[in-house]
Amino acid sequence: MPAALPPRFLAIECSTDTLSVALGTGLPGDPVAEHAGPGGPQSSTTLLPAVQRLLDHAGWRLHDLSAIAFARGPGSFTGLRTACAVAQGLAYGTRGPDHPDGLPVLAIDTLQVLAETATPADHTGPVAALLDARMEELYLAVWQRQGPVWTERQAPRLCAPAALAGWLAEALPDERPLLAGNVFGAYPDALAPLQTTHPTAVAVPSATALLRLAPGAWARGDAVPAHAAMPLYVRDKVARTTAEREQPAGVSP
């Protein structure tokens, strides 16, 4: 009897101004078809053609996939909604006798994807994944990898750049986490001191890293029906009132 084929995944990442898509098994050494380009408002018009090009290049159909993975957030509101809607739409399009609900969906935290993107293979300490949230705030979560397995040590939250050093000192008092993300150029005055005391990596989450996380999420049974896949916003609204903006800067749970 021939060996069973490993699961195949489509990975979609639209959490920042960079859109990326990847197709493959996510296993070490296996080939990856990938695309990266401008995201943001363009995501809704460029994402589906990019997916189709990758499928054509690989000679695969949507029905050949085991699941569709997308980075669920936090991140750009528009990008997260686009990624979720496209993942759901593609999954619904495969409904049939084998998949009455369509392909299952893997909704994976964007900040875990960022940590996977930026962390060197030999790094075993904590990683503070930092994504620009605009409006003088950043998204923050702490992850740590042991072998191929990531553990979330601090759940995603909002943080003012000026409050990050104090938060790290309190949350990780005896550790110097790798600081990874796209925030250093956005908030240079607030973050420059941390760059002298902590290792740093400039990065944005990538679909290729998301693809590497997909097999583990699949094996853990994290896949859900398409209708149950939801974005993770953390910030529940875009606009803040004047009173809110004038409150002391800090960390929000």
Sequence and secondary structure as in RCSB ss.txt:
>XXXX:A:sequence
MPAALPPRFLAIECSTDTLSVALGTGLPGDPVAEHAGPGGPQSSTTLLPAVQRLLDHAGWRLHDLSAIAFARGPG
SFTGLRTACAVAQGLAYGTRGPDHPDGLPVLAIDTLQVLAETATPADHTGPVAALLDARMEELYLAVWQRQGPVW
TERQAPRLCAPAALAGWLAEALPDERPLLAGNVFGAYPDALAPLQTTHPTAVAVPSATALLRLAPGAWARGDAVP
AHAAMPLYVRDKVARTTAEREQPAGVSP
>XXXX:A:secstr
        EEEEE SSSEEEEEEE   TTS  EEEEEE GGGHHHHHHHHHHHHHHHHT  GGG SEEEEE  SS
 HHHHHHHHHHHHHHHHTT SSS TT S EEEE HHHHHHHHH  TT  SEEEEEEEEETTEEEEEEEEEETTEE
EEEEEEEEE GGGHHHHHHHHSTT   EEEES TTTSHHHHHHHHHHS EEE    HHHHHHHHHHHHHTT  B 
GGG     SS  S   HHHHTS   EE 
